[in-house]
Amino acid sequence: MIEFKEVSVRRDGRVLFEQASFQMHPGQKIGLTGNNGTGKSTLFAVLLNQMRPAANDLSVDAGHISIPDRWQVAHMAQEVEASSQSAIDYVLSGDQEWYRLNDKIMNTDQLSDDEIAPLYQRFDEIDGYRIPTKAAQIMAGLGFTTEQHERSVAEFSGGWRMRLNLAKTLMSRAELLLLDEPTNHLDLDAILWLESWIVQFEGLVLVISHDQAFLDATVDNILHIEQQKITLYSGNYSQFVRTRSERLAQQQQAFEKQQDTRAHLEDFIRRFRAKASKAKQAQSRIRQLERMTELSPIMADNPFSFKFYEPTHMSSPLIEIGTADIGYSETPLLHRVSVQVTPDTRLGLLGMNGAGKSTLIKALVGELPLLSGSYRVSDTLKLGYFNQHQMDSLDASATPLMMLRRLAGKTSDADLRSFLGSFDFRGERIDTPSELFSGGERARLTLALIVWQRPNVLVLDEPTNHLDLQMRQALTLALQGFAGAVVLVSHDRELIANVCDELYLVHDGIVEEFDGDVSDYGKWLSEKRKQSQSQALKQTPSEPQPVSKPVVAAPAIASAKSSAQSPKSALAQSTPSLSKEELRKLAAQQRKLTAPIRKRIEKAEAALEEVGGALSDLEGQLADTGLYEDKRKAELLALLDKQAELEQQQAQHEEALLEAMTELEEAEQALSSI
């Protein structure tokens, strides 16, 4: 358990939160929320400093944080340096103990005989032979292909490096997982996979995210930072919104009542302070006023409030692609695509990573020429196109006001400032060069420039990647009120569900209408994964394939299971030229390496024998006919419950025995081939 007791933290001279008291327990999944700048990342930094004192020098200004001594923390950093390390090695290094043990096993010639057996035993205890498979599964879930495993980290783009960083974090054996915006660089299928992974994780998870659907699916508590206070709410994000709204309504009533009381006290003080006969009562009112706790009125939570202007001209269709092949370098990625965008279009594009959603978007906006087929646009088309490239192409040296002025003609500065204020560009931020902006600010500015130009077609490719929850809510409301056409690619399921009334699925080189909603798409993805896994199993070669960071035969063997032939005969068949003494030594080495597995077999057999005896005794008791009389019903039920429990234990021990025997068989076969 992690416990905060009256904790206060100040940064750069500003109090972020004070007198915070709450507890976080193993197994909890907690979403950390609050407006930008309230201290979410600082809270992460405080926890990291408590658990890794060398990480940074941020400590608490008051109070105490209690964390179990043996707890380990895994933190998803926001930057990944380029390196020559392969992707699979980078991910495997997230399991630090496995990585260290495997490195030693790769260099056993530097170890003494006394060190080797405990090394293999520990490797077996942590299920070391399965770790490369676990890493590959995590990478597959996050969208990496097998061919990408051996590519160096430096070869990946920034977004894909962040996926590698997330994969590395998920490989950790930590009790506390700190995830800061883990979905920012993921597409929808990767997000759905991550949701299921987090739900199954046994440790404590603290996650910062602006994806409401993701929070609803993964967290069971919300830790909210507001007005320098931290409040722990039970339930997911939707439940938090309801609970907080009720609390704020009550707070507003209390505030209004307090204001009435304050006004009455101040009026009494003002009228009677100078009168001697009333001076004592006036002083009492003054002290009462001073003791009164200041309650804050409800403020408009969302600083963003904008809408899309009414398009000036429209015709139908606005964009039309007919029976087209779309791709790159004469190689079609999508075949015989037909898409029509009319003024009423509200289209969401779904598809797995790499299926071709962004390719279709580029063809729709005319950025990618068709390989075949027809492409027509209306003379009235006024396109508003948002993607990462538009954000990155902002004039770095220009301010928001300067960029808007270039589009606005004779519009007054007051009107421009008011417009930018609806996107929360106020005060000095209006006159700040965009090169100093965060990703979220650049995204907001790009949207503001698009809105100003009155488009009649909006094509949005992942518009929410850098937006917080409040801006996402404002964008959703604005899109709902937009009078033109919308084509949307997004991993934000709330946005798709609230904006789009038709869905197209991009998969296997085709584009077709999807019969269902976003939740049905999640089911479709799950089914596709099962099919892919089943196909992969059928294609798996009989011989084990090496991984990027090779695990020598012995460690994989150290967890292997029982042999149909004796160790000596297996060795003799594979090495007929060895002397008897050499065969004896090899057999001894084999027994030493497989000793941990043999102990597991003995343990499972002993447990089975014990459970079998208990079951026999229980069956003898159940044979008593008097046990089935009404007056002994409670005793009978207790015995039946015990029988069911023992039978379950028996099945578990049998499974463990079978697994260990299989491991030993594989181990001894592998040793015999060395």
C-alpha positions as CSV (number, residue, x, y, z in Angstrom):
1,M,0.0,0.0,0.0
2,I,1.1,3.6,-0.8
3,E,-0.1,6.2,1.7
4,F,0.0,10.0,1.4
5,K,-0.3,11.7,4.8
6,E,-0.9,15.5,4.7
7,V,1.5,15.9,1.7
8,S,2.2,19.3,0.2
9,V,4.3,20.0,-2.9
10,R,5.5,23.3,-4.2
11,R,7.3,23.7,-7.6
12,D,8.8,26.9,-9.0
13,G,7.4,28.8,-6.0
14,R,3.9,27.7,-6.7
15,V,1.9,25.3,-4.5
16,L,0.5,22.5,-6.6
17,F,-1.3,20.6,-3.9
18,E,-1.3,20.7,-0.1
19,Q,-2.3,18.4,2.8
20,A,-3.1,15.6,0.4
21,S,-4.1,12.4,2.2
22,F,-5.1,9.2,0.4
23,Q,-4.2,5.5,0.0
24,M,-3.5,3.4,-3.1
25,H,-3.6,-0.4,-2.8
26,P,-2.1,-3.3,-4.9
27,G,-4.5,-4.3,-7.7
28,Q,-6.1,-0.9,-8.0
29,K,-6.2,0.9,-11.3
30,I,-6.3,4.6,-10.7
31,G,-6.8,7.4,-13.3
32,L,-5.0,10.7,-12.4
33,T,-7.0,13.7,-13.7
34,G,-6.9,17.4,-13.5
35,N,-6.5,20.5,-15.6
36,N,-3.1,21.1,-17.3
37,G,-0.6,22.5,-14.8
38,T,-2.3,21.2,-11.7
39,G,0.5,18.8,-10.9
40,K,-0.3,15.4,-12.4
41,S,3.2,14.9,-13.8
42,T,4.6,16.3,-10.6
43,L,2.8,13.7,-8.6
44,F,4.5,11.0,-10.8
45,A,7.9,12.7,-10.2
46,V,7.3,12.7,-6.4
47,L,6.5,9.0,-6.4
48,L,9.6,8.2,-8.6
49,N,11.8,10.2,-6.3
50,Q,10.5,8.3,-3.3
51,M,11.2,5.0,-5.0
52,R,14.4,6.0,-7.0
53,P,16.1,8.7,-4.9
54,A,18.6,9.3,-7.7
55,A,15.9,9.9,-10.4
56,N,15.4,13.6,-9.5
57,D,15.5,15.9,-6.6
58,L,11.8,16.6,-6.3
59,S,10.6,15.9,-2.7
60,V,7.6,16.8,-0.6
61,D,7.5,20.1,1.2
62,A,5.4,18.8,4.0
63,G,3.8,15.5,5.1
64,H,4.9,11.9,4.5
65,I,4.6,9.3,1.8
66,S,4.7,5.6,2.9
67,I,5.8,3.0,0.2
68,P,6.7,-0.7,0.9
69,D,10.4,-1.1,0.9
70,R,10.6,-3.9,-1.7
71,W,8.3,-2.3,-4.2
72,Q,9.6,-1.6,-7.7
73,V,8.3,1.0,-10.0
74,A,8.1,1.1,-13.8
75,H,7.6,4.5,-15.5
76,M,6.8,5.2,-19.1
77,A,9.2,8.0,-20.0
78,Q,8.1,10.5,-22.6
79,E,11.2,10.3,-24.8
80,V,13.2,7.4,-26.2
81,E,16.8,8.0,-27.4
82,A,17.8,6.5,-30.8
83,S,20.1,3.5,-30.3
84,S,21.5,0.6,-32.3
85,Q,19.8,-1.9,-29.9
86,S,17.3,-4.1,-31.7
87,A,13.6,-3.5,-30.9
88,I,13.2,-6.9,-29.2
89,D,16.3,-6.5,-27.1
90,Y,15.0,-3.0,-26.0
91,V,11.7,-4.5,-25.0
92,L,13.3,-7.5,-23.2
93,S,15.5,-5.1,-21.2
94,G,12.3,-4.0,-19.4
95,D,12.4,-7.2,-17.4
96,Q,15.7,-6.2,-15.6
97,E,16.1,-9.5,-13.7
98,W,15.5,-11.7,-16.7
99,Y,17.9,-9.5,-18.7
100,R,20.6,-9.8,-16.1
101,L,20.2,-13.6,-15.6
102,N,20.2,-14.2,-19.3
103,D,23.3,-12.2,-19.8
104,K,25.1,-14.3,-17.2
105,I,23.8,-17.5,-18.8
106,M,25.2,-16.3,-22.1
107,N,28.6,-16.2,-20.3
108,T,28.6,-19.3,-18.1
109,D,32.3,-19.8,-18.8
110,Q,32.9,-16.9,-16.4
111,L,30.9,-18.6,-13.6
112,S,31.9,-21.2,-11.1
113,D,30.1,-24.5,-10.9
114,D,28.5,-23.4,-7.6
115,E,27.0,-20.4,-9.3
116,I,25.5,-22.1,-12.3
117,A,22.8,-24.2,-10.6
118,P,21.3,-21.4,-8.5
119,L,21.4,-19.2,-11.6
120,Y,19.4,-21.7,-13.7
121,Q,17.1,-22.3,-10.7
122,R,16.2,-18.7,-10.4
123,F,15.8,-18.4,-14.2
124,D,13.3,-21.3,-13.9
125,E,11.5,-19.6,-10.9
126,I,10.8,-16.5,-12.9
127,D,9.6,-18.5,-15.9
128,G,12.5,-17.2,-17.9
129,Y,12.1,-19.4,-20.9
130,R,8.7,-17.8,-21.6
131,I,9.9,-14.2,-21.4
132,P,10.9,-13.8,-25.1
133,T,7.4,-15.0,-26.0
134,K,5.9,-12.6,-23.6
135,A,7.9,-9.7,-25.2
136,A,6.8,-10.8,-28.7
137,Q,3.2,-10.9,-27.6
138,I,3.3,-7.4,-26.1
139,M,5.0,-6.1,-29.3
140,A,2.3,-7.7,-31.4
141,G,-0.4,-6.2,-29.2
142,L,1.0,-2.8,-29.8
143,G,1.2,-3.2,-33.5
144,F,4.7,-4.4,-34.3
145,T,5.2,-7.1,-36.9
146,T,7.7,-10.0,-36.4
147,E,9.9,-8.5,-39.1
148,Q,10.3,-5.3,-37.0
149,H,11.8,-7.2,-34.0
150,E,15.4,-7.0,-35.4
151,R,15.2,-3.4,-36.5
152,S,17.3,-1.0,-34.4
153,V,15.5,1.5,-32.2
154,A,17.0,4.3,-34.2
155,E,15.2,3.1,-37.3
156,F,11.7,3.8,-35.8
157,S,9.9,7.1,-35.9
158,G,9.2,9.0,-32.7
159,G,5.7,7.6,-32.3
160,W,6.9,4.0,-32.8
161,R,9.7,4.6,-30.3
162,M,7.1,5.6,-27.8
163,R,5.3,2.3,-28.5
164,L,8.6,0.5,-27.9
165,N,9.0,2.4,-24.6
166,L,5.5,1.4,-23.6
167,A,6.3,-2.3,-24.4
168,K,9.5,-2.1,-22.4
169,T,7.5,-0.6,-19.4
170,L,4.9,-3.4,-19.6
171,M,7.7,-6.0,-19.5
172,S,8.7,-4.8,-16.0
173,R,8.1,-6.9,-12.9
174,A,7.2,-3.8,-11.0
175,E,4.5,-3.5,-8.3
176,L,3.7,0.1,-9.3
177,L,3.1,1.1,-13.0
178,L,3.1,4.8,-13.9
179,L,1.7,5.5,-17.3
180,D,1.7,9.0,-18.7
181,E,-0.6,9.3,-21.7
182,P,0.1,5.7,-22.9
183,T,-2.5,5.9,-25.7
184,N,-1.1,9.1,-27.4
185,H,0.7,7.2,-30.2
186,L,-1.6,4.1,-30.4
187,D,-4.3,3.4,-32.8
188,L,-7.6,1.9,-31.7
189,D,-6.7,-1.8,-32.0
190,A,-3.6,-1.2,-29.9
191,I,-5.6,0.7,-27.3
192,L,-8.1,-2.1,-27.0
193,W,-5.3,-4.6,-26.5
194,L,-3.7,-2.3,-23.8
195,E,-7.0,-2.0,-22.0
196,S,-7.2,-5.8,-21.6
197,W,-3.5,-6.0,-20.5
198,I,-4.0,-3.3,-17.8
199,V,-7.2,-5.0,-16.5
200,Q,-5.2,-8.3,-16.1
201,F,-2.2,-6.7,-14.5
202,E,-2.0,-7.7,-10.8
203,G,-0.1,-4.6,-9.5
204,L,-1.0,-1.0,-8.8
205,V,-1.5,1.2,-11.9
206,L,-1.6,5.0,-11.9
207,V,-2.4,6.4,-15.4
208,I,-2.7,9.9,-16.8
209,S,-4.9,9.8,-19.9
210,H,-7.2,12.1,-21.8
211,D,-9.1,9.2,-23.4
212,Q,-12.4,8.9,-21.5
213,A,-13.3,5.5,-23.0
214,F,-9.9,4.2,-22.1
215,L,-10.2,5.4,-18.5
216,D,-13.7,3.9,-18.3
217,A,-12.5,0.5,-19.5
218,T,-9.4,0.3,-17.3
219,V,-9.6,2.2,-14.0
220,D,-11.6,1.6,-10.8
221,N,-10.7,4.9,-9.1
222,I,-10.0,8.5,-10.1
223,L,-7.5,10.7,-8.3
224,H,-8.4,14.3,-9.2
225,I,-6.3,17.3,-8.6
226,E,-8.2,20.6,-8.3
227,Q,-7.6,23.9,-6.5
228,Q,-4.5,22.5,-4.8
229,K,-6.4,19.6,-3.4
230,I,-6.3,15.9,-4.3
231,T,-9.5,13.9,-4.0
232,L,-9.8,10.1,-4.5
233,Y,-13.1,9.0,-6.1
234,S,-14.2,5.4,-6.5
235,G,-15.4,4.2,-9.9
236,N,-14.3,4.8,-13.4
237,Y,-14.2,8.2,-15.2
238,S,-17.9,8.4,-16.0
239,Q,-18.8,7.7,-12.4
240,F,-16.3,10.3,-11.3
241,V,-18.0,12.9,-13.5
242,R,-21.4,12.1,-12.0
243,T,-20.1,12.1,-8.4
244,R,-18.2,15.3,-8.9
245,S,-21.1,17.1,-10.5
246,E,-23.3,16.2,-7.6
247,R,-20.6,17.4,-5.2
248,L,-20.1,20.7,-7.1
249,A,-23.9,21.3,-7.1
250,Q,-23.9,20.9,-3.3
251,Q,-20.8,23.1,-3.1
252,Q,-22.6,25.8,-5.1
253,Q,-25.5,25.7,-2.7
254,A,-23.2,25.9,0.2
255,F,-21.3,28.8,-1.4
256,E,-24.5,30.7,-2.1
257,K,-25.7,30.2,1.5
258,Q,-22.3,31.3,2.8
259,Q,-22.3,34.4,0.7
260,D,-25.7,35.3,2.2
261,T,-24.3,34.8,5.7
262,R,-21.2,36.8,4.9
263,A,-23.2,39.7,3.5
264,H,-25.4,39.7,6.6
265,L,-22.3,39.7,8.9
266,E,-20.6,42.4,6.9
267,D,-23.8,44.5,7.0
268,F,-24.0,44.1,10.8
269,I,-20.4,45.1,11.2
270,R,-20.7,48.1,8.9
271,R,-23.8,49.4,10.7
272,F,-22.8,48.8,14.4
273,R,-19.0,48.8,14.6
274,A,-18.9,52.5,15.6
275,K,-21.6,52.2,18.2
276,A,-20.4,51.5,21.8
277,S,-23.5,49.6,22.7
278,K,-23.0,47.2,19.8
279,A,-19.2,47.2,19.6
280,K,-18.9,43.8,21.5
281,Q,-21.4,42.1,19.1
282,A,-19.6,43.7,16.1
283,Q,-16.3,42.3,17.2
284,S,-17.8,38.9,17.6
285,R,-19.2,39.1,14.1
286,I,-15.7,40.1,12.8
287,R,-14.1,37.0,14.5
288,Q,-16.9,34.8,13.0
289,L,-16.2,36.3,9.6
290,E,-12.5,35.6,9.9
291,R,-13.1,32.0,10.9
292,M,-15.4,31.3,8.0
293,T,-13.8,28.9,5.6
294,E,-13.8,30.4,2.1
295,L,-15.8,28.3,-0.3
296,S,-15.2,28.6,-4.1
297,P,-18.1,29.1,-6.5
298,I,-18.5,26.7,-9.4
299,M,-16.4,28.0,-12.3
300,A,-16.9,26.9,-15.9
301,D,-14.6,23.9,-15.9
302,N,-13.9,24.0,-19.6
303,P,-11.8,26.9,-20.9
304,F,-12.6,25.9,-24.5
305,S,-15.8,27.0,-26.2
306,F,-15.8,27.2,-30.0
307,K,-17.9,26.3,-33.0
308,F,-17.5,25.8,-36.7
309,Y,-18.8,28.6,-38.9
310,E,-21.7,27.8,-41.3
311,P,-20.1,26.9,-44.7
312,T,-20.9,29.5,-47.4
313,H,-21.3,27.2,-50.4
314,M,-22.1,23.5,-50.7
315,S,-22.9,21.1,-53.5
316,S,-23.2,17.3,-53.7
317,P,-21.0,15.3,-54.0
318,L,-18.1,17.3,-52.5
319,I,-15.5,14.5,-53.0
320,E,-15.9,11.3,-55.0
321,I,-13.5,8.4,-55.5
322,G,-14.7,5.7,-57.9
323,T,-13.4,2.1,-58.3
324,A,-9.9,3.2,-57.4
325,D,-6.6,1.4,-56.6
326,I,-4.7,3.4,-54.0
327,G,-1.1,2.9,-53.0
328,Y,2.5,3.9,-53.4
329,S,5.1,3.4,-56.2
330,E,2.6,1.6,-58.4
331,T,1.9,-0.9,-55.6
332,P,-1.8,-0.9,-54.6
333,L,-2.5,-1.0,-50.9
334,L,-6.3,-0.6,-51.4
335,H,-8.3,-2.1,-54.3
336,R,-11.4,-0.9,-56.1
337,V,-12.3,1.8,-53.5
338,S,-15.5,3.8,-54.0
339,V,-16.2,6.6,-51.5
340,Q,-18.5,9.6,-51.8
341,V,-18.5,12.6,-49.5
342,T,-21.7,14.6,-49.5
343,P,-22.8,17.5,-47.2
344,D,-24.5,15.1,-44.9
345,T,-21.5,12.7,-44.6
346,R,-20.5,11.8,-41.0
347,L,-18.0,9.1,-41.7
348,G,-15.6,7.3,-39.3
349,L,-12.8,5.1,-40.7
350,L,-11.9,2.0,-38.8
351,G,-9.1,-0.5,-39.4
352,M,-6.0,-2.1,-37.8
353,N,-2.7,-0.4,-37.8
354,G,-1.2,-0.4,-41.3
355,A,-4.4,-1.3,-43.0
356,G,-4.5,1.9,-45.0
357,K,-6.7,4.4,-43.2
358,S,-4.2,7.3,-43.6
359,T,-3.6,6.2,-47.2
360,L,-7.3,6.6,-47.9
361,I,-7.4,9.9,-46.2
362,K,-4.5,11.2,-48.4
363,A,-6.3,10.1,-51.5
364,L,-9.5,11.8,-50.4
365,V,-7.8,15.2,-49.9
366,G,-5.9,14.8,-53.2
367,E,-2.5,14.5,-51.5
368,L,-1.9,11.0,-52.9
369,P,-2.7,10.4,-56.7
370,L,-4.7,7.4,-57.5
371,L,-3.1,4.4,-59.3
372,S,-6.3,3.9,-61.2
373,G,-10.0,4.9,-61.0
374,S,-11.6,8.3,-60.8
375,Y,-11.2,11.2,-58.4
376,R,-13.6,14.3,-58.6
377,V,-14.1,17.3,-56.3
378,S,-16.8,19.9,-56.4
379,D,-16.0,23.5,-57.4
380,T,-17.4,24.6,-54.1
381,L,-15.1,22.3,-52.0
382,K,-13.4,24.1,-49.1
383,L,-11.3,21.5,-47.3
384,G,-10.3,21.6,-43.7
385,Y,-7.6,19.0,-43.3
386,F,-6.0,18.1,-39.9
387,N,-3.1,15.7,-39.5
388,Q,0.3,15.5,-37.8
389,H,1.9,17.1,-40.9
390,Q,-0.3,20.2,-40.6
391,M,0.7,20.6,-36.9
392,D,4.4,20.2,-37.7
393,S,4.2,22.7,-40.6
394,L,3.1,25.7,-38.4
395,D,5.4,28.7,-38.8
396,A,7.7,28.2,-35.8
397,S,8.6,31.9,-35.4
398,A,5.0,33.2,-35.8
399,T,2.6,33.7,-32.9
400,P,-1.1,32.6,-33.0
401,L,-2.2,36.2,-33.6
402,M,0.3,36.6,-36.5
403,M,-0.8,33.3,-38.2
404,L,-4.5,34.2,-37.8
405,R,-3.9,37.7,-39.1
406,R,-2.6,36.3,-42.4
407,L,-6.0,34.6,-42.9
408,A,-8.2,37.3,-41.4
409,G,-7.8,40.3,-43.7
410,K,-9.3,43.4,-42.1
411,T,-10.7,41.7,-39.0
412,S,-9.9,43.7,-35.9
413,D,-7.3,42.5,-33.4
414,A,-10.1,42.5,-30.7
415,D,-12.1,40.0,-32.7
416,L,-9.1,37.8,-33.4
417,R,-8.1,37.8,-29.7
418,S,-11.6,36.9,-28.8
419,F,-11.6,34.0,-31.3
420,L,-8.2,32.7,-30.1
421,G,-9.4,33.0,-26.5
422,S,-12.1,30.4,-27.3
423,F,-9.2,28.0,-27.9
424,D,-7.6,29.1,-24.6
425,F,-5.0,31.3,-26.2
426,R,-5.1,34.2,-23.9
427,G,-2.7,36.8,-22.5
428,E,0.9,36.2,-23.4
429,R,0.2,32.9,-25.1
430,I,-1.4,34.8,-28.0
431,D,1.9,36.6,-28.6
432,T,4.2,33.5,-28.0
433,P,6.0,31.9,-31.0
434,S,4.5,28.5,-31.8
435,E,8.0,26.8,-31.5
436,L,7.5,27.2,-27.8
437,F,4.2,25.5,-27.7
438,S,3.4,22.0,-26.4
439,G,1.9,19.4,-28.7
440,G,-1.5,20.1,-27.3
441,E,-1.2,23.9,-28.0
442,R,0.0,23.3,-31.6
443,A,-3.0,21.0,-32.1
444,R,-5.4,23.6,-30.8
445,L,-3.8,26.3,-32.9
446,T,-4.1,24.1,-36.0
447,L,-7.8,23.5,-35.3
448,A,-8.3,27.2,-34.7
449,L,-6.8,28.1,-38.1
450,I,-9.0,25.4,-39.8
451,V,-12.1,26.7,-38.1
452,W,-11.5,30.3,-39.2
453,Q,-11.4,29.3,-42.9
454,R,-15.0,28.1,-42.9
455,P,-14.5,24.6,-44.5
456,N,-17.4,22.6,-45.8
457,V,-15.5,19.3,-45.5
458,L,-13.5,18.4,-42.4
459,V,-11.0,15.5,-42.9
460,L,-9.5,14.8,-39.5
461,D,-6.7,12.2,-39.1
462,E,-6.2,11.6,-35.3
463,P,-7.1,15.1,-34.2
464,T,-7.2,14.3,-30.5
465,N,-3.7,12.8,-30.1
466,H,-2.4,15.8,-28.2
467,L,-5.7,17.2,-26.8
468,D,-6.7,16.9,-23.1
469,L,-10.2,15.8,-22.0
470,Q,-11.6,19.3,-21.9
471,M,-10.5,20.2,-25.5
472,R,-11.8,16.8,-26.7
473,Q,-15.2,17.6,-25.2
474,A,-15.2,21.0,-26.8
475,L,-14.2,19.5,-30.2
476,T,-16.9,16.9,-29.9
477,L,-19.6,19.5,-29.3
478,A,-18.3,21.7,-32.1
479,L,-18.3,18.8,-34.6
480,Q,-21.8,17.8,-33.6
481,G,-22.9,21.3,-34.5
482,F,-20.9,21.5,-37.8
483,A,-23.1,21.9,-40.9
484,G,-20.7,20.4,-43.3
485,A,-19.2,16.9,-44.0
486,V,-16.9,15.1,-41.6
487,V,-14.4,12.2,-42.4
488,L,-12.7,11.1,-39.2
489,V,-9.9,8.7,-38.2
490,S,-9.5,8.6,-34.4
491,H,-8.6,6.2,-31.6
492,D,-11.0,8.2,-29.4
493,R,-14.1,6.0,-29.3
494,E,-16.2,8.7,-27.6
495,L,-15.5,11.1,-30.5
496,I,-16.4,8.6,-33.1
497,A,-19.5,7.5,-31.4
498,N,-20.7,11.1,-30.8
499,V,-19.8,12.5,-34.2
500,C,-20.1,9.7,-36.9
501,D,-23.3,8.1,-38.1
502,E,-21.6,5.7,-40.5
503,L,-18.5,3.6,-40.3
504,Y,-16.2,2.2,-43.0
505,L,-13.8,-0.6,-42.3
506,V,-10.4,-0.7,-44.0
507,H,-8.9,-4.2,-44.0
508,D,-7.2,-6.7,-46.3
509,G,-6.9,-4.2,-49.1
510,I,-10.6,-3.3,-49.3
511,V,-12.8,-0.5,-47.9
512,E,-16.4,-1.5,-47.0
513,E,-19.2,-0.3,-44.8
514,F,-19.0,-1.6,-41.3
515,D,-22.3,-3.0,-40.0
516,G,-22.1,-2.1,-36.3
517,D,-20.9,0.5,-33.9
518,V,-17.5,1.1,-32.2
519,S,-18.1,-1.6,-29.6
520,D,-18.8,-4.1,-32.3
521,Y,-15.5,-3.1,-34.0
522,G,-13.8,-4.1,-30.7
523,K,-15.4,-7.5,-31.0
524,W,-14.3,-7.8,-34.6
525,L,-10.7,-7.0,-33.7
526,S,-10.8,-9.6,-31.0
527,E,-12.0,-12.2,-33.4
528,K,-9.3,-11.2,-36.0
529,R,-6.6,-11.6,-33.3
530,K,-7.8,-15.1,-32.5
531,Q,-7.8,-16.0,-36.1
532,S,-4.2,-14.6,-36.6
533,Q,-3.0,-16.5,-33.5
534,S,-4.5,-19.7,-34.6
535,Q,-3.0,-19.3,-38.1
536,A,0.4,-18.5,-36.5
537,L,0.3,-21.6,-34.4
538,K,-0.4,-23.7,-37.5
539,Q,2.6,-22.2,-39.2
540,T,4.9,-22.5,-36.3
541,P,8.0,-24.6,-37.2
542,S,8.8,-27.7,-35.2
543,E,12.2,-26.4,-34.3
544,P,12.3,-23.4,-31.9
545,Q,13.4,-20.2,-33.5
546,P,16.1,-18.0,-32.0
547,V,15.2,-14.6,-30.5
548,S,17.1,-11.4,-30.9
549,K,18.8,-11.8,-27.6
550,P,19.6,-15.5,-27.8
551,V,18.9,-17.7,-24.8
552,V,21.3,-20.6,-24.8
553,A,19.9,-24.1,-24.7
554,A,20.6,-24.5,-21.0
555,P,18.3,-21.7,-19.7
556,A,15.5,-22.6,-22.0
557,I,16.1,-26.1,-20.8
558,A,16.4,-25.2,-17.2
559,S,12.6,-24.9,-17.3
560,A,11.9,-27.8,-19.6
561,K,10.1,-31.0,-18.7
562,S,10.6,-35.0,-18.8
563,S,12.2,-37.4,-21.1
564,A,10.9,-40.6,-22.7
565,Q,14.5,-41.9,-22.6
566,S,17.1,-41.9,-19.9
567,P,19.7,-39.0,-19.8
568,K,22.5,-41.5,-20.3
569,S,21.0,-43.2,-23.4
570,A,20.0,-39.9,-25.0
571,L,23.6,-38.6,-24.6
572,A,25.1,-41.8,-25.8
573,Q,23.0,-41.8,-29.0
574,S,23.9,-38.2,-29.8
575,T,27.6,-38.4,-28.9
576,P,28.8,-41.9,-29.7
577,S,32.4,-40.8,-30.0
578,L,32.7,-39.7,-26.4
579,S,34.4,-41.7,-23.7
580,K,32.6,-43.2,-20.8
581,E,34.1,-40.6,-18.5
582,E,32.9,-37.8,-20.7
583,L,29.5,-39.3,-21.0
584,R,29.3,-39.6,-17.2
585,K,30.2,-35.9,-16.8
586,L,27.7,-34.9,-19.4
587,A,25.0,-36.9,-17.7
588,A,25.9,-35.3,-14.3
589,Q,25.7,-31.9,-15.9
590,Q,22.3,-32.7,-17.3
591,R,21.0,-33.9,-14.0
592,K,22.3,-30.7,-12.4
593,L,20.7,-28.4,-15.0
594,T,17.3,-30.2,-14.8
595,A,17.3,-30.6,-11.0
596,P,14.9,-27.7,-10.5
597,I,12.4,-29.2,-12.8
598,R,12.7,-32.6,-11.1
599,K,12.0,-31.0,-7.8
600,R,8.9,-29.5,-9.2
601,I,7.8,-32.9,-10.4
602,E,8.5,-34.4,-6.9
603,K,6.6,-31.5,-5.3
604,A,3.6,-32.0,-7.6
605,E,3.5,-35.7,-7.0
606,A,3.7,-35.3,-3.3
607,A,0.8,-32.7,-3.4
608,L,-1.2,-35.1,-5.5
609,E,-0.7,-37.9,-3.1
610,E,-1.7,-35.7,-0.2
611,V,-4.9,-34.4,-1.9
612,G,-5.8,-37.9,-3.1
613,G,-5.6,-39.2,0.5
614,A,-7.8,-36.3,1.7
615,L,-10.3,-37.1,-1.0
616,S,-10.4,-40.7,0.0
617,D,-11.1,-39.8,3.6
618,L,-13.8,-37.4,2.5
619,E,-15.5,-39.9,0.3
620,G,-15.6,-42.2,3.3
621,Q,-17.4,-39.6,5.3
622,L,-19.9,-38.9,2.5
623,A,-20.7,-42.6,2.4
624,D,-22.4,-42.2,5.8
625,T,-26.2,-42.4,5.1
626,G,-27.0,-40.5,8.2
627,L,-25.3,-37.5,6.7
628,Y,-28.2,-36.9,4.3
629,E,-30.8,-36.3,7.0
630,D,-32.3,-32.8,7.2
631,K,-30.7,-32.0,10.6
632,R,-27.2,-32.6,9.2
633,K,-27.8,-30.6,6.0
634,A,-25.2,-27.9,7.0
635,E,-22.6,-30.6,7.6
636,L,-23.3,-32.2,4.3
637,L,-23.0,-28.9,2.4
638,A,-19.6,-28.2,4.2
639,L,-18.3,-31.6,3.1
640,L,-19.4,-31.1,-0.5
641,D,-17.7,-27.7,-0.6
642,K,-14.5,-29.2,0.8
643,Q,-14.8,-32.0,-1.9
644,A,-15.1,-29.5,-4.7
645,E,-12.1,-27.5,-3.3
646,L,-10.0,-30.7,-3.1
647,E,-11.0,-31.8,-6.6
648,Q,-10.0,-28.3,-7.9
649,Q,-6.6,-28.6,-6.1
650,Q,-6.2,-32.1,-7.6
651,A,-6.7,-30.8,-11.1
652,Q,-4.2,-27.9,-10.6
653,H,-1.5,-30.3,-9.3
654,E,-2.1,-32.7,-12.2
655,E,-1.7,-29.8,-14.6
656,A,1.5,-28.7,-12.9
657,L,2.9,-32.2,-13.0
658,L,2.1,-32.6,-16.7
659,E,3.7,-29.2,-17.5
660,A,6.8,-30.1,-15.5
661,M,7.2,-33.5,-17.1
662,T,6.8,-31.9,-20.6
663,E,9.4,-29.3,-19.7
664,L,11.9,-32.0,-18.6
665,E,11.3,-34.0,-21.8
666,E,12.1,-31.0,-23.9
667,A,15.1,-30.1,-21.8
668,E,16.7,-33.5,-22.0
669,Q,16.1,-33.7,-25.7
670,A,17.7,-30.3,-26.2
671,L,20.7,-31.3,-24.0
672,S,21.2,-34.4,-26.0
673,S,21.6,-32.4,-29.2
674,I,24.3,-30.1,-27.8
